[in-house]
Amino acid sequence: MSDVEVALHAVAHARAGDKGNRSNISVIPYLQEAFAYLVEQVTEERVLAVLAHKGATACKRYVLPNLPALNFVIDDALEGGVNLSLSLDGHGKSLSFLVLGDITVRVPVACVPEKNRRA
């Protein structure tokens, strides 16, 4: 089977939260077969680049193979945090949508759930 390049949201979903000025985003593949490709391609640098315009200064990735999931802890991406920011809903969940939509990954077609494959 051939490889395809897809938006991250085609092969994974995210959970997110925030505490102070730190965002926590977990990326979880729909199919376990996609996990190794995500480990290889969804890096601290790529996540930090997506959130740079928000002022993010650092990103630490934790690989959790038993789940399987990737957890990213991003510093200074919340414009001071929930209590200081003037942004509407510029926190955890909305940042995870940026990561899922802005990062693309190259995976075998079999790693993309049938419902997310283009016709």
Backbone as a chain_set.jsonl record, in Angstrom:
{"seq": "MSDVEVALHAVAHARAGDKGNRSNISVIPYLQEAFAYLVEQVTEERVLAVLAHKGATACKRYVLPNLPALNFVIDDALEGGVNLSLSLDGHGKSLSFLVLGDITVRVPVACVPEKNRRA", "coords": {"N": [[0.836, -1.193, 0.0], [0.388, 2.285, -0.613], [1.932, 5.322, 0.653], [0.436, 8.215, 2.179], [0.052, 11.757, 2.484], [-1.339, 13.432, 5.101], [-3.472, 15.614, 7.035], [-2.803, 15.881, 10.491], [-5.082, 15.468, 12.043], [-6.495, 13.547, 10.659], [-5.51, 11.115, 11.375], [-5.297, 11.097, 14.099], [-6.479, 12.109, 17.364], [-6.943, 14.672, 19.875], [-6.315, 15.595, 23.293], [-6.561, 18.114, 25.687], [-5.319, 20.587, 27.985], [-4.834, 23.207, 30.413], [-2.701, 25.092, 32.551], [-2.016, 27.776, 34.39], [0.321, 29.513, 32.526], [0.917, 27.469, 30.829], [0.428, 24.982, 28.434], [-0.996, 21.788, 27.845], [-0.943, 19.215, 25.67], [-2.183, 16.278, 24.41], [-1.627, 13.871, 21.925], [-3.275, 11.4, 20.258], [-3.271, 8.483, 18.441], [-5.801, 7.236, 16.167], [-5.603, 4.626, 15.262], [-3.519, 2.079, 16.403], [-1.409, 1.302, 14.788], [-0.493, 3.594, 13.588], [1.031, 4.922, 15.429], [3.936, 4.744, 15.589], [4.671, 6.256, 13.367], [3.749, 8.75, 14.105], [5.379, 9.243, 16.331], [7.803, 9.525, 15.048], [7.372, 11.772, 13.391], [5.838, 13.855, 14.598], [7.062, 16.169, 16.261], [8.757, 17.928, 18.981], [9.755, 20.306, 17.946], [8.143, 20.797, 15.701], [5.583, 21.099, 16.849], [6.07, 23.304, 18.513], [6.639, 25.212, 16.539], [4.112, 25.52, 15.344], [2.78, 26.839, 17.375], [4.197, 29.131, 17.807], [3.419, 31.727, 17.073], [1.741, 32.373, 19.123], [3.398, 32.974, 21.134], [4.741, 30.907, 22.349], [7.448, 29.423, 24.056], [8.876, 27.129, 24.68], [8.846, 23.546, 24.295], [8.099, 20.384, 25.439], [8.229, 16.976, 24.801], [6.589, 13.971, 25.649], [6.775, 10.584, 25.238], [4.447, 8.08, 25.222], [4.219, 4.996, 25.033], [2.633, 2.834, 25.925], [0.028, 3.7, 25.947], [-1.368, 4.122, 23.274], [0.309, 7.271, 23.069], [1.264, 10.711, 22.559], [2.497, 13.245, 24.582], [2.538, 16.68, 24.933], [4.044, 19.382, 26.506], [3.713, 22.708, 26.66], [5.267, 25.763, 27.012], [4.369, 29.116, 27.826], [2.365, 29.621, 25.908], [-0.117, 30.594, 26.29], [-0.696, 33.255, 26.435], [-0.2, 34.484, 28.913], [-1.964, 33.082, 30.495], [-5.175, 31.764, 31.556], [-6.472, 33.623, 33.273], [-5.217, 36.034, 32.679], [-5.244, 36.514, 29.949], [-6.538, 38.202, 27.069], [-7.716, 36.964, 25.02], [-10.376, 35.18, 23.409], [-11.271, 32.06, 24.403], [-8.632, 31.045, 23.964], [-7.151, 28.902, 24.772], [-6.106, 25.649, 26.074], [-7.933, 23.538, 24.577], [-8.499, 24.809, 22.088], [-5.921, 25.267, 21.14], [-5.053, 22.681, 20.697], [-6.5, 22.039, 18.424], [-5.231, 23.631, 16.538], [-2.719, 22.348, 16.38], [-3.512, 19.781, 15.429], [-4.575, 20.491, 12.959], [-2.622, 21.965, 11.574], [-0.279, 20.478, 11.353], [1.091, 18.069, 9.21], [1.304, 14.596, 8.345], [3.086, 11.799, 7.008], [1.91, 8.736, 6.188], [1.213, 5.176, 5.892], [-1.614, 4.262, 3.921], [-3.227, 2.467, 5.274], [-3.053, 3.28, 7.903], [-4.767, 5.338, 8.197], [-7.934, 5.873, 9.364], [-10.788, 4.37, 7.85], [-13.067, 6.069, 7.591], [-11.872, 8.554, 7.435], [-10.533, 8.74, 5.083], [-9.985, 10.136, 1.898], [-12.223, 10.21, -0.841]], "CA": [[0.0, 0.0, 0.0], [1.189, 3.502, -0.713], [1.843, 6.314, 1.721], [-0.291, 9.451, 1.89], [0.29, 12.849, 3.43], [-2.641, 13.879, 5.595], [-3.464, 16.427, 8.252], [-2.701, 15.058, 11.689], [-6.416, 15.115, 12.541], [-7.015, 12.376, 9.944], [-5.002, 9.882, 11.99], [-5.198, 11.222, 15.559], [-7.281, 13.106, 18.06], [-6.156, 15.311, 20.926], [-6.891, 16.012, 24.571], [-5.756, 19.265, 26.074], [-5.618, 21.292, 29.218], [-3.91, 24.305, 30.669], [-2.464, 25.463, 33.946], [-1.206, 28.985, 34.324], [0.692, 29.866, 31.16], [1.441, 26.229, 30.242], [-0.58, 24.147, 27.789], [-0.69, 20.367, 27.811], [-1.694, 18.636, 24.553], [-1.894, 14.876, 24.112], [-2.004, 13.442, 20.582], [-3.539, 9.963, 20.369], [-3.683, 7.966, 17.131], [-7.013, 6.421, 16.123], [-5.168, 3.252, 15.066], [-2.21, 1.881, 17.017], [-0.407, 1.173, 13.725], [-0.003, 4.933, 13.219], [1.81, 5.517, 16.521], [5.36, 4.886, 15.259], [4.798, 7.357, 12.413], [3.575, 9.984, 14.868], [6.593, 9.426, 17.129], [8.849, 9.982, 14.132], [7.092, 13.014, 12.675], [5.224, 14.913, 15.41], [8.182, 16.482, 17.143], [8.696, 19.15, 19.789], [10.022, 21.451, 17.072], [6.971, 21.058, 14.854], [4.511, 21.624, 17.697], [6.478, 24.654, 18.914], [6.492, 26.09, 15.37], [2.683, 25.808, 15.162], [2.308, 27.734, 18.437], [5.129, 30.256, 17.963], [2.703, 33.009, 16.967], [1.082, 32.62, 20.407], [4.431, 33.323, 22.094], [5.297, 29.702, 22.966], [8.897, 29.512, 24.165], [9.48, 25.809, 24.852], [7.935, 22.417, 24.16], [8.683, 19.113, 25.874], [7.392, 15.856, 24.379], [6.67, 12.716, 26.391], [6.266, 9.464, 24.446], [3.749, 7.151, 26.112], [3.911, 3.885, 24.136], [1.613, 1.909, 26.442], [-1.332, 4.228, 25.773], [-0.206, 4.901, 22.868], [0.035, 8.698, 22.95], [2.34, 11.683, 22.734], [2.039, 14.355, 25.411], [3.371, 17.855, 24.765], [3.874, 20.441, 27.493], [4.159, 23.897, 25.947], [5.379, 26.931, 27.884], [4.111, 30.485, 27.367], [1.495, 29.633, 24.736], [-1.476, 30.973, 26.686], [-0.762, 34.708, 26.573], [-0.26, 34.815, 30.327], [-2.85, 32.167, 31.196], [-6.614, 32.015, 31.455], [-6.887, 34.818, 34.0], [-4.57, 37.234, 32.169], [-5.385, 36.654, 28.508], [-7.709, 38.879, 26.52], [-8.222, 36.125, 23.933], [-11.536, 34.345, 23.655], [-10.999, 30.628, 24.311], [-7.325, 30.821, 23.366], [-6.456, 28.015, 25.686], [-5.952, 24.232, 25.799], [-8.626, 22.837, 23.504], [-8.344, 25.463, 20.788], [-4.549, 25.071, 20.695], [-4.933, 21.322, 20.168], [-7.025, 22.057, 17.06], [-4.158, 24.167, 15.695], [-1.727, 21.287, 16.179], [-4.094, 18.745, 14.576], [-4.849, 20.999, 11.619], [-1.461, 22.554, 10.909], [0.785, 19.497, 11.148], [0.773, 16.951, 8.336], [2.136, 13.41, 8.533], [3.091, 10.833, 5.906], [1.638, 7.419, 6.762], [0.557, 4.249, 4.973], [-3.071, 4.435, 3.856], [-3.843, 1.607, 6.292], [-3.029, 3.971, 9.199], [-5.837, 6.337, 8.184], [-9.228, 5.211, 9.496], [-11.589, 4.38, 6.634], [-13.953, 7.238, 7.542], [-11.087, 9.765, 7.21], [-9.878, 8.667, 3.774], [-10.661, 10.872, 0.827], [-12.757, 9.332, -1.894]], "C": [[0.872, 1.245, 0.0], [0.981, 4.4, 0.502], [1.047, 7.513, 1.234], [0.14, 10.501, 2.898], [-1.058, 13.433, 3.805], [-2.447, 14.826, 6.773], [-3.47, 15.486, 9.442], [-4.076, 14.62, 12.193], [-7.031, 13.926, 11.817], [-6.592, 11.068, 10.607], [-4.967, 9.928, 13.511], [-6.205, 12.233, 16.092], [-6.437, 13.667, 19.193], [-6.995, 15.549, 22.169], [-6.002, 17.138, 25.051], [-6.214, 19.848, 27.4], [-4.635, 22.429, 29.386], [-3.83, 24.571, 32.157], [-1.537, 26.665, 33.907], [-0.944, 29.338, 32.871], [1.282, 28.663, 30.419], [0.269, 25.427, 29.678], [-0.08, 22.717, 27.729], [-1.573, 19.766, 26.719], [-1.243, 17.2, 24.338], [-2.429, 14.554, 22.727], [-2.089, 11.923, 20.608], [-3.995, 9.443, 19.008], [-4.987, 7.173, 17.241], [-6.663, 4.938, 16.029], [-3.751, 3.102, 15.605], [-1.093, 1.791, 15.977], [0.196, 2.522, 13.332], [0.966, 5.502, 14.251], [3.278, 5.727, 16.164], [5.589, 6.037, 14.288], [4.643, 8.703, 13.12], [4.816, 10.27, 15.712], [7.698, 10.022, 16.261], [8.616, 11.407, 13.631], [6.509, 14.152, 13.508], [6.202, 15.228, 16.538], [7.924, 17.732, 17.975], [8.839, 20.379, 18.896], [8.808, 21.798, 16.22], [5.815, 21.633, 15.66], [4.831, 23.053, 18.12], [6.309, 25.629, 17.752], [5.031, 26.475, 15.136], [2.212, 26.859, 16.164], [3.206, 28.947, 18.654], [4.417, 31.601, 17.923], [1.948, 33.368, 18.255], [2.091, 32.991, 21.493], [5.056, 32.129, 22.79], [6.82, 29.753, 22.936], [9.581, 28.159, 24.285], [8.409, 24.736, 24.722], [8.687, 21.159, 24.555], [7.714, 18.004, 25.494], [7.655, 14.643, 25.254], [6.019, 11.641, 25.527], [5.706, 8.429, 25.413], [3.298, 5.933, 25.305], [2.831, 2.932, 24.64], [0.195, 2.425, 26.249], [-1.922, 3.963, 24.384], [-0.59, 6.374, 22.695], [1.333, 9.489, 23.018], [1.766, 12.807, 23.575], [3.039, 15.499, 25.266], [3.027, 18.867, 25.85], [4.527, 21.681, 26.888], [4.124, 25.099, 26.885], [5.045, 28.218, 27.136], [3.245, 30.568, 26.116], [0.107, 30.186, 25.048], [-1.629, 32.464, 26.971], [-0.941, 35.135, 28.026], [-1.137, 33.893, 31.141], [-4.294, 32.626, 31.132], [-7.017, 33.332, 32.116], [-6.3, 36.111, 33.449], [-4.852, 37.516, 30.702], [-6.656, 37.402, 28.133], [-8.339, 38.079, 25.384], [-9.475, 35.384, 24.361], [-11.134, 32.898, 23.422], [-9.681, 30.33, 23.605], [-6.511, 29.817, 24.14], [-6.519, 26.569, 25.219], [-6.623, 23.648, 24.573], [-8.417, 23.494, 22.147], [-6.921, 25.329, 20.265], [-4.357, 23.663, 20.132], [-5.471, 21.253, 18.744], [-6.007, 22.64, 16.09], [-3.136, 23.086, 15.372], [-2.274, 20.229, 15.217], [-4.302, 19.209, 13.142], [-3.628, 21.479, 10.867], [-0.329, 21.574, 10.641], [0.276, 18.403, 10.209], [1.745, 15.815, 8.625], [2.022, 12.525, 7.299], [2.993, 9.443, 6.532], [1.117, 6.486, 5.668], [-0.96, 4.467, 5.024], [-3.765, 3.623, 4.944], [-3.868, 2.253, 7.675], [-4.101, 5.048, 9.301], [-7.166, 5.598, 8.311], [-10.073, 5.391, 8.232], [-12.447, 5.642, 6.503], [-13.2, 8.543, 7.26], [-10.336, 9.766, 5.894], [-10.696, 9.443, 2.759], [-11.118, 9.887, -0.234], [-11.924, 9.408, -3.153]], "O": [[1.971, 1.243, 0.555], [0.017, 4.267, 1.256], [0.989, 7.793, 0.037], [0.541, 10.182, 4.018], [-1.823, 13.871, 2.946], [-1.399, 14.835, 7.419], [-4.078, 14.417, 9.396], [-4.217, 13.514, 12.716], [-7.998, 13.346, 12.31], [-7.237, 10.036, 10.424], [-4.648, 8.928, 14.155], [-6.706, 13.088, 15.362], [-5.331, 13.186, 19.441], [-8.217, 15.684, 22.103], [-4.791, 17.102, 24.831], [-7.335, 19.627, 27.858], [-3.712, 22.59, 28.588], [-4.766, 24.308, 32.912], [-0.401, 26.569, 33.441], [-1.876, 29.45, 32.075], [2.063, 28.834, 29.482], [-0.743, 25.221, 30.348], [1.117, 22.47, 27.581], [-2.8, 19.798, 26.819], [-0.061, 16.938, 24.111], [-3.556, 14.92, 22.392], [-1.118, 11.239, 20.932], [-5.001, 9.912, 18.475], [-5.254, 6.527, 18.254], [-7.328, 4.095, 16.63], [-2.879, 3.913, 15.295], [0.046, 2.164, 16.259], [1.301, 2.566, 12.79], [1.659, 6.479, 13.964], [3.813, 6.805, 16.421], [6.606, 6.724, 14.38], [5.318, 9.674, 12.779], [5.256, 11.416, 15.797], [8.432, 10.91, 16.693], [9.571, 12.166, 13.465], [6.678, 15.316, 13.144], [6.163, 14.629, 17.613], [6.995, 18.493, 17.707], [8.129, 21.37, 19.07], [8.488, 22.973, 16.042], [5.14, 22.556, 15.204], [3.957, 23.919, 18.089], [5.879, 26.763, 17.962], [4.738, 27.615, 14.776], [1.348, 27.678, 15.848], [2.992, 29.711, 19.595], [4.777, 32.516, 18.664], [1.563, 34.52, 18.454], [1.713, 33.284, 22.627], [5.828, 32.307, 23.733], [7.414, 30.087, 21.911], [10.777, 28.06, 24.01], [7.232, 24.971, 24.996], [9.785, 20.901, 24.061], [6.528, 18.07, 25.816], [8.804, 14.326, 25.563], [4.861, 11.768, 25.131], [6.406, 7.961, 26.311], [2.129, 5.839, 24.932], [2.173, 2.28, 23.829], [-0.756, 1.654, 26.376], [-3.079, 3.545, 24.389], [-1.687, 6.683, 22.23], [2.361, 8.992, 23.477], [0.66, 13.275, 23.307], [4.24, 15.309, 25.455], [1.856, 19.169, 26.081], [5.732, 21.704, 26.636], [3.09, 25.413, 27.476], [5.395, 28.383, 25.967], [3.389, 31.511, 25.337], [-0.751, 30.24, 24.166], [-2.562, 32.886, 27.654], [-1.729, 36.03, 28.33], [-1.068, 33.914, 32.37], [-4.588, 33.742, 30.704], [-7.826, 34.077, 31.563], [-6.832, 37.186, 33.723], [-4.71, 38.655, 30.259], [-7.698, 37.264, 28.775], [-9.376, 38.47, 24.846], [-9.622, 35.006, 25.524], [-10.694, 32.556, 22.325], [-9.623, 29.455, 22.741], [-5.282, 29.892, 24.149], [-6.939, 26.294, 24.095], [-5.938, 23.294, 23.613], [-8.181, 22.802, 21.157], [-6.725, 25.28, 19.05], [-3.584, 23.472, 19.194], [-4.954, 20.487, 17.932], [-5.923, 22.2, 14.943], [-2.735, 22.929, 14.219], [-1.576, 19.823, 14.288], [-4.216, 18.408, 12.211], [-3.596, 21.408, 9.639], [0.506, 21.828, 9.772], [-0.823, 17.878, 10.387], [2.863, 16.04, 9.089], [0.989, 12.504, 6.63], [3.862, 9.025, 7.296], [0.636, 6.95, 4.634], [-1.506, 4.819, 6.069], [-4.786, 4.053, 5.479], [-4.63, 1.818, 8.538], [-4.318, 5.609, 10.375], [-7.495, 4.779, 7.454], [-10.06, 6.461, 7.622], [-12.54, 6.217, 5.418], [-13.82, 9.538, 6.884], [-9.58, 10.696, 5.613], [-11.927, 9.411, 2.763], [-10.474, 8.868, -0.483], [-12.231, 8.734, -4.137]]}, "num_chains": 1, "name": "protein.A"}
